């Protein structure tokens, strides 16, 4: 593919993305939905992918999809067969088929639920995705589990247990490491499009100081960064991007 033009987005947004003849750009057609109304919950998952996007003022979208397993953090192990391949996870690490990683070696994580539209005689459904890997943005080794209702019993429960293990065994360390780099005066790229630096954050021509950031939430498949005193978020990162799910905890850590 060498001719510039609009092509189906390889990152799975459902929109068309502009190929400039050499690389995929940030331009989408149609543009993503407006940000959600403020919510109290910080746990909602859905499909999206790509770099950070600035968001202008506008009417909020409806609430995001809420998984039923959200509750007090537990650390149950996982031992299941997903699409004929054995999946195992515990406090030491995660393995799926021939791919495996110990939690101390994990450098990025991502998880989201993609809503599948009806088509070709099939009813709508959900696909639950979990990813953990090394060398974010550079194609390093990773474990990727795609769970569907016909691939494993209680798919949402299996997915939820993977996330809980990740939240307990990997995410606190990852947040701490990223925060330490920023406190040391460095700029770090989080979620492929959002730069967090000692003065605040920036992404897609939007820059916010720490004083102007009120926090971040995960909603509707995106991580929304809120500006203090504003009615709606002004910047978002697709939840599907590596380490996007760490942003609320990272911003909270650096603002504390």
C-alpha positions in Angstrom: 0.0 0.0 0.0 1.8 3.1 -1.2 -0.9 5.5 -2.4 -2.1 8.1 0.2 -5.7 7.7 1.1 -8.4 6.6 3.6 -8.2 3.0 4.6 -9.8 0.8 7.3 -8.0 1.6 10.5 -5.5 -1.2 11.3 -5.8 -0.2 15.0 -9.4 -1.2 15.2 -11.3 2.0 15.8 -13.9 1.2 13.2 -13.2 4.4 11.4 -11.0 5.1 8.3 -7.4 6.2 9.0 -5.4 8.4 6.6 -2.3 6.7 5.1 0.1 9.4 3.9 2.0 7.0 1.6 4.6 6.2 4.2 2.9 5.9 7.6 -0.5 6.0 9.4 -1.4 9.4 10.6 -3.6 10.6 13.5 -6.5 11.6 11.2 -9.7 9.5 11.5 -12.8 9.6 9.4 -15.3 9.8 11.0 -13.9 11.5 14.0 -14.3 9.8 17.4 -17.3 10.4 19.6 -17.4 13.3 22.1 -16.2 12.7 25.7 -18.5 11.1 28.2 -20.4 12.9 30.9 -18.5 12.9 34.3 -18.9 9.6 36.1 -17.9 8.4 39.5 -16.8 4.9 38.3 -13.3 4.6 36.9 -13.9 1.1 35.6 -15.4 0.7 32.1 -14.0 -1.0 29.1 -14.6 -0.9 25.4 -12.9 -0.8 21.9 -10.5 1.9 20.6 -6.9 2.3 19.5 -4.5 5.0 18.3 -2.6 8.0 19.6 -3.8 10.6 22.1 -6.5 12.9 20.8 -7.5 16.4 21.8 -11.2 16.8 22.4 -13.1 20.0 21.9 -16.2 21.1 23.9 -19.5 19.3 23.1 -22.3 17.1 24.4 -21.1 14.1 26.4 -21.6 10.6 25.2 -23.5 7.9 27.0 -21.9 5.8 29.8 -19.4 3.1 29.0 -19.8 -0.6 29.3 -19.4 -1.8 32.9 -18.1 -5.3 33.5 -20.0 -7.3 36.1 -16.8 -8.6 37.9 -15.7 -5.2 39.1 -15.4 -5.3 42.9 -12.8 -5.7 45.7 -9.4 -6.7 44.4 -8.7 -10.4 44.7 -5.8 -12.4 43.3 -7.3 -15.7 42.0 -5.2 -17.9 39.8 -6.3 -18.8 36.2 -6.1 -22.2 34.7 -8.3 -22.5 31.6 -8.3 -23.6 28.0 -9.1 -20.8 25.6 -9.7 -21.7 22.0 -7.9 -25.0 22.6 -4.8 -23.4 24.1 -3.9 -23.6 27.8 -4.0 -20.3 29.7 -2.3 -20.1 33.1 -1.8 -17.1 35.4 -0.9 -16.6 39.0 1.1 -14.3 41.2 4.3 -15.2 39.4 3.3 -14.6 35.8 1.0 -15.3 32.8 1.4 -17.9 30.1 -0.8 -18.7 27.1 0.4 -21.5 24.9 4.1 -21.1 24.1 4.1 -17.4 25.2 4.8 -16.5 28.8 6.1 -13.6 30.9 6.9 -13.3 34.6 5.2 -10.2 36.1 8.5 -8.5 37.0 9.5 -8.6 33.3 6.2 -7.0 32.1 6.8 -3.5 30.8 3.4 -2.7 29.4 -0.2 -3.9 29.7 -3.5 -3.4 27.9 -7.0 -4.8 28.3 -10.3 -3.9 26.8 -13.6 -5.4 25.7 -14.6 -5.0 22.0 -18.3 -5.1 21.2 -18.8 -7.1 18.0 -21.7 -6.0 15.7 -24.2 -8.4 14.2 -23.5 -9.5 10.7 -23.6 -12.4 8.3 -26.4 -14.1 10.4 -24.4 -13.8 13.6 -25.8 -12.1 16.8 -23.8 -9.2 18.4 -21.3 -10.3 21.0 -18.2 -9.3 23.0 -14.5 -10.1 22.6 -12.4 -9.7 25.7 -8.7 -8.9 25.1 -5.8 -9.0 27.5 -2.2 -8.1 26.6 1.1 -7.9 28.5 4.5 -7.5 27.0 8.0 -6.0 27.0 9.4 -3.1 25.0 6.3 -1.1 24.5 5.9 0.4 21.0 8.9 -1.7 19.7 7.3 -5.1 19.0 8.9 -7.0 21.8 7.7 -10.4 23.2 4.2 -10.4 24.6 1.3 -12.5 25.8 -2.0 -11.8 24.0 -5.2 -13.6 25.0 -8.4 -13.0 23.0 -11.4 -14.5 24.7 -14.9 -15.1 23.2 -18.0 -16.7 24.4 -17.5 -19.8 22.3 -13.9 -20.1 23.2 -14.0 -20.7 26.9 -16.6 -21.1 29.7 -17.3 -17.9 31.7 -15.1 -15.7 29.4 -15.7 -12.5 31.3 -14.7 -14.1 34.6 -11.4 -15.5 33.1 -10.7 -12.0 31.6 -11.4 -10.3 34.9 -9.1 -12.6 36.8 -6.3 -11.8 34.4 -6.8 -8.1 35.0 -6.9 -8.5 38.8 -3.6 -10.4 38.8 -2.1 -7.7 36.5 -3.4 -5.0 38.8 -2.0 -6.7 41.9 1.3 -8.0 40.5 2.4 -5.6 37.7 0.6 -2.3 37.6 1.8 -0.8 41.0 5.4 -1.4 39.9 4.9 0.0 36.4 3.2 3.2 37.8 6.0 3.6 40.3 8.7 3.3 37.7 7.0 5.8 35.4 6.5 8.2 38.2 10.1 7.9 39.3 11.3 8.8 35.8 9.1 11.9 35.7 10.2 13.0 39.2 13.8 12.7 38.1 13.1 15.3 35.4 12.5 13.0 32.5 9.6 13.0 29.9 8.0 9.6 29.3 5.7 8.4 26.5 2.7 6.7 28.0 0.1 5.0 25.8 1.7 5.9 22.5 0.7 9.5 22.2 0.6 11.0 25.7 3.8 12.5 27.1 4.0 12.9 30.8 6.8 15.3 32.0 7.7 17.2 35.1 5.5 20.1 34.2 2.3 18.1 33.3 1.1 16.2 30.2 0.8 16.9 26.5 -0.7 15.1 23.5 -1.9 16.1 20.1 -1.1 19.8 20.4 -2.8 20.0 23.8 -0.6 20.7 26.9 -1.9 20.7 30.5 0.1 21.7 33.6 -0.3 19.7 36.8 -2.3 22.5 38.3 -4.8 22.3 35.4 -5.4 18.6 35.6 -8.1 17.3 37.9 -7.6 13.6 37.1 -8.4 10.8 34.6 -11.0 8.1 34.2 -11.4 5.0 32.1 -14.7 5.1 30.2 -16.1 3.9 26.9 -12.8 2.3 25.8 -10.8 5.5 26.4 -8.8 7.1 29.2 -10.1 10.6 29.6 -8.0 13.4 31.1 -10.0 16.1 32.8 -9.1 19.7 33.0 -9.7 21.4 36.4 -12.8 23.6 36.3 -13.9 22.2 32.9 -17.2 20.4 32.3 -15.8 17.8 30.0 -12.4 16.1 29.4 -10.1 17.8 26.9 -7.8 14.9 26.0 -8.1 11.2 25.7 -6.0 8.1 25.0 -7.6 4.9 23.6 -7.6 2.2 26.3 -6.2 -0.3 23.8 -2.8 1.5 23.7 0.0 0.1 25.8 -0.1 1.3 29.4 -3.1 3.5 28.8 -4.9 1.9 31.8 -2.1 3.1 34.0 -2.8 6.8 33.4 -5.3 7.5 36.1 -3.0 6.0 38.8 0.0 7.6 37.3 -1.5 11.1 37.3 -2.8 10.6 40.8 0.6 9.5 42.0 2.3 12.5 40.4 -0.3 15.0 41.7 -0.1 13.7 45.3 
